């Protein structure tokens, strides 16, 4: 069975989902791979694929506002830079683990898919890893530095954030657009990198609104208003390129049997952008407005919707039209070891991260400026 048959299998599974629920969809998907739904070689790659998506969502959303704070460092007044990074302390222990966990699970579970992805996206991956390492290094040394040296580490943290955002933006552009690019494609690449940077800034400014007052709060709202539409523009650009360059994806989103999924997704995203823009403008006009967590929640939900749409467009492929989740998976024995590691380590890491993030959710709005 070739790649086009597998692509269509996801659509045919939709009929079963509408008629008898998710069970028939799983059976249809397993039949398209020639495996039984109870076969470990079917459900182990699928479970690890879901885990990879979860880690990617953590990287984009939770590490995203961390990157956004770094991007904003040169534009924040010197007296406030350290205060913003001090507020990040509760997040750093958990945020710095997303990149490492994502790559570790992906490489061990899908080694056949990792090789072509690394060969085609070496620069974006290295930028992402380098940026994450620099941010962690700068944050740790800053905590031990004297007051006179902290500004240097603040700027190194900012440089690491710029590297991370550039890597994430280039990765997304190349993943959507493919490795073969002519000069006209670079307009799309630049737009996606700008949109990814704008998305990180929107997450960062929305997070700052949860605890700041005064100048920082007003600054955050104004910057959020200036960047939120760039995020929407990037989302539209990615959607158009996906639809216009791949007939299977266009069919999946526009076919009468699946059109309701696209309609609901677009309505939710449009509503989210409109509400987020209005809330940020409200705070920019009146910094004392009683808006704290809702912009961050909306921004996070928009990111999850965008990632969900990308995963829905590509599934069951890791490398579009070339490698499916099952084609790229490791051997049965290797997958069992990976699953065993996930079962043992995941609860520990989950508790660690929840405790770290719980410190922030208990954080009370205070005046930092």
N, C-alpha and C positions, 0 to 999 in steps of 0.2 A: 504494500500500500504506500502510495507516494504522499508528499507533503500536502498536496491539494486535497486529497481525501481526508487527511487528518484535520485540515482547516475546516472542511465542511462538516466534519463530525460534531464539532462544537455547536454548529447551527442546528443540526438535526437533533442534538440532545435537548435543544430548547423546546421541541414539540413534546418530548417526554416530560420535561419539567412542568409544562403547562398542564399536561393531562394527568400525571400521577405523581408529580413532585420530584424532588432531588434524586430519589433512588434510581429512577429510570434514566436520568441524565448521567449519573455515574456509570450505570450499566452500558449505556450507549458509548460513553467515552472509553470505557475499558475495552469494549468490543472493537473499537476503531484501532486500538493498539495491539489487538490480538491477545490480550491478557484478561484473566478473570478479575473481577473487582476485589476478590478476597486474596489475590496473589500479592505477596509482599513487594514484588517488582513493579506492581501498579501503584499501590497506595503509599509506599515509602517515598518514592520520588515526588508524588503529589503532596504529601505532608511536608516534606522538606522545601518544596517550592513555596508553599504557603508561609513557612517560617522565613524564607528569604524575603518574601514580600513584606512580612511584618517588620523585619530588620531594616529593610529599605525605607519603610514608612517612618520608623524611629529615627533613621539618619536624616531624612528630609525634614521632618516636623520638629523633633526634639533637639537634634543637633543643628537644625536650620536656623533657629533664632540665636543660637550660640554664634554661628557664622555671621549672622546679621549684625550682632553687637560688634564683632570685629570689623566689619565693613564700615560701621559708623564711627569707629574710634577717632579717625582724623577730623571728623566734623563735630564731635562733642567737645565742649569746653574742657581744658585740661583738668580743672578742679573736679569735674564730674566723671572723668574716665575711670578713675580708680573705684569710684562708687558704683558704677555700672558693673565692673568686673567683680566687685565685692558681692553684689547681688546675684552674680552667676555662680558663686561658690557652691550653693546647695545643689546645683545641676551638674557641675563638671565631672564628678566621679562617675555618673551614669552616662552622660553625653559622650564622653571620650571612648566608650566601649562599642558604639554602634558600628563604626567602620570596620574594626577588627573582627567583630562577630559576623558581620555580613560577609566579608571576604573569606573568613575561615569556613563558614558553613557552605558557601557557594563553591569554593575550591574543592572541598572534601566530598560534597554530594554530587556536584556536576562537573567533574574534571574535563570531560569532553567538550563541554560548553565554555569552560574557563579559558582553554587554550586559544580558540579563535577570538574570543572577546578581548583577551589580553593583547594578542598580536595586533588587533585592529584599533585598540583603545589604550595603548600603553601610556601615552602622554596624559590623557584625562585621569587614568587610575593613579599614576605617579603623583600628579598634582593633588589629587584628593588625599592620598596617604601622607604626602609631605605636609600638606596644610594641616591635617589632623595632628601630626606629630609636633609641628611647630607650635600649634595652639596649646597643646598639653605641656610642652616644654616651657613655653613662655609663662603659662599660668602657674606652674609649680615654682619656677625661679622667682617670679614676681612676688610670691607669698613670702619668700625668704630674703628679698632684696631690701636695701635701705630706701628711704623716701626719694633720694636723689636718683636712684637707679630704676625705680618702678616705671618711669615714663618710657625707657628703652624697651622693657618687657611688654608694656602696653602696645607699643608699635609693632613689636614682633608678633604679638597675638593678632594684631590687625593684618599683618602680612600673611600669616598662616590662614586667616579667614579668606583673604583674597585668593590664595592658592586653592583652597577647598572649593570655593564657589566656582572658580574658573574650571576646575576639574569636573565638578558635577554638571555644569552647564555644557561643557564640551562632550561629556559622556552622553547626556540626553540628546544633544543635537545629532551626534554621530549614530546613536542607537536608532533614532527615528528616521534619519535621512540616509543611513547606510554609509559604508566606507568609501564608496566612489562618489567624489564630489568635484564639480567644476567650480569656476570662479563665482558663478551666480548663486551657488549654494551657500557661500560664505555670508551673504546677507541674512539668511535664515540662521546660521550658526551664531552670528553676532546677536541677533534678536533673542535667541534662546538663552545665551549667556547673560544678557542684560535682564531677561525675565527671571532667570534663576536667582540672580543677585537681588532683584527687586523683591522676589518672594521671601528671601532670607531677611531682607530689611523690614518687610511688612510683619513677618513673624516676630522679629526683634522689637519693633516699635509697639506691636500689640502686647508683647510681654511686658515692656516697660510701663505700659499704662496700668498694669495690675498692681504696681507698687509705688509709682512715683507721683509726685505733686510738683506744682510750680513750673520752673523753666524746663526741666527734663520732660515733664508730661506734655507741655505745649510743643516742645521740639519733636517729641515722638509722634504726636498726632499730625503735625505738619508734614513730616517726612513720610509718614504712612499714606497720607492723602496723595503726595506726589508720586508714589511708587506703585500703589495698588493697581492702577490701570495698566502699567507695564506687565504686571502678572497676568491680567486678563488677556492682553495682547499676545503674550507668549503662549498661553493656553490655546487661543484660537489658531495661532500659527502652527503649533504642533498638531492640532486636530486636522487642519486643512492638508498639511503635508502627508500625514498618515492616510487620510482618505483619498487623496489625489494620486498618490504614488503606489498604492496597493489595492487592487480591486477586491480582494477578499475582505480586507478591513472595511472598505466602503460598503460592501454588501452586508457585512455583519451589523453595521450601525444603521443602515437605511432600509433593510428588508422589513416587510410589513409585520413579520412575526417577532422581530426584535426592535422595531422602531419605538415601542413604548419605553424600552430601557434607555435609549438615547434621549428621548423626550424628557423623561423624568430627570436624568442626569443634567441635561442642559438647563432645565428650569431651576433645579436646585443650585447649580453653580451661578447662574445669572442672579438669582435671588440673593445668594450669599455675597457676591461681589457688590451688589447694590446696597445691601444692609451694611456691609463692612465699610464701604465708602461713606455712607451717611453718618455712621457712628464716629468714624475718624474725623470727618468734617465738623461734627458736633463738638468734639473735644478740642479741635483746633480753634474753633470759634469761642468756646467757653471751657477753658481747662478745668474748671471746677465741676464739670458735668459728672454725674454719678454713673460712670461707665468704667467698669474695671475688667472683668474676665471675658465678657461677651466677644470683643474683637479677637482675642486670642483663640477662643473656641471656634469662631467662624473661620478664621484663617487656617486653623488646623484641619477643620472639616473640608475646606476647599482643597487642601493638599491631598487629603485622603481620597476625595472624589477624583482628582486628577490622576493619582496613581492607580486607583481602581479602574479608571477608563483606559489607561495605558495597558494594564495587565489584561483587561477584557479584550482589548484589540489584538494583543499578541498571542494569548493563550490558544493552543497548548505549546507554542514555540518559545524557546529561549533566544535562538538566532532565527529571525523571521524567515520562513519558507525553507529553512535548512535543517535546524535541529529542534526537535520537540523536547519537552521535559524528560521523557523516557529515553530518547536517543542520547541525551547528554549525561544521563545518570551514571554513577559509578557501578561497580559490580555488586552483586547481591551481598557478598560478605562485607564489602566496604560500607555499603548502606546500613547494614545491621550495626556496625561499629559506630557510625555517625549517629544513628537513631539512639543507640545506647548512651552515647555522650550527651545528646540533647536531653534525654529523659533524666539523666543524673544532674546535669549542669543547669538546665533551664530553670527549675524551681529556685535554685540558689541565686542565680542572676536576677530572676524576677523579683525575689524578696529584696535583694540589694538595691535594685533600681526603684522599686516602689518606696522603700524607706527614704532613698535620696530625693525622689520627687515629692514625697509627702512633706518634706521640710519646706519646699517652696509653696505648696498649696496651703500651708499654715502661715505663710508669710503675710504679715499685715501691711496695708498701705501706710507708708511713712514718708516724711519729707526728706528727700536726699539732696535738695538743692536750696 
